[in-house]
C-alpha cells in the first residue's frame, strides 16, 4: 500500500528526483581523417570531413569556429 505523500520526508523525494538529473558528458568519436575527437554524426571541425568526404572548407569558416 502506498504511503501518503505528506508522510514522506522531503529529502527522500529530492534524492529520488536527483538520481535522474545527473550531468553526463557526450560520447565522443575519433575522426578517421585527422584523429581529433568530435561528436558522432557531425562534421569534424578541425578538417571539415564527414563520412570520408569534404563537407566544409575549414579555412573559409575559421572565424566561425573559435574553439578550434
N, C-alpha and C positions, 0 to 999 in steps of 0.2 A: 504494500500500500504506500502511496506517496505521502511525503511529509509536507505540511502546509508551508508555503514559501516564506512566511514571516518567521517560522521557527528556525530556519537555516541561518547561520551566521553569514554576514556579508563577505567575509574572507573566503568562504567555501565557494560561493558563486563567482567571485572575482578570480580565484585560482583556476576554476574550470574555464572561464572565458579567456584568461590569459594564455592557456595552453594552446589555443588555436591562433594566436596572434604573434607567433614567432616570426622574426625577420630572417629570411634566408637569402643568401647570395645567389645570383643567377648562375646557372651552369654555363661554363664557357667551353667552346670548342677551339681547336687549333686550326688556323688557316693552312691548307695544304700548299699554298703558293709561297708565302713568306714566313710562316711558322709563328705568327703572333696570335695571341688569344683574342677571340671575337665571340659575339653572341651567335648561337646557332641559327641558321636560315637567314642570315643577314650578310650584307656586303662587308668585306674586310675594309676597314677604314685606312689601313696602312698601305695596301697595294691596290685596292679597288676591284678585286676579283670576287666572283661568286660563281660557284659550280664550274670552275675551270675556264671562265672567260671574263674579259674586262667589262665591267658594268659602268664604272665611273672613272673619269680622268682625275686622279688624285691631285696632280699639280694645278689643275684648273680650279678645284674646290678646296684648296688648302686653307683658305681663310675661314671656311665654314667649320672645319674640324679643328678646333683649338686645342683639344685634349690629345692630339696625336703625339 
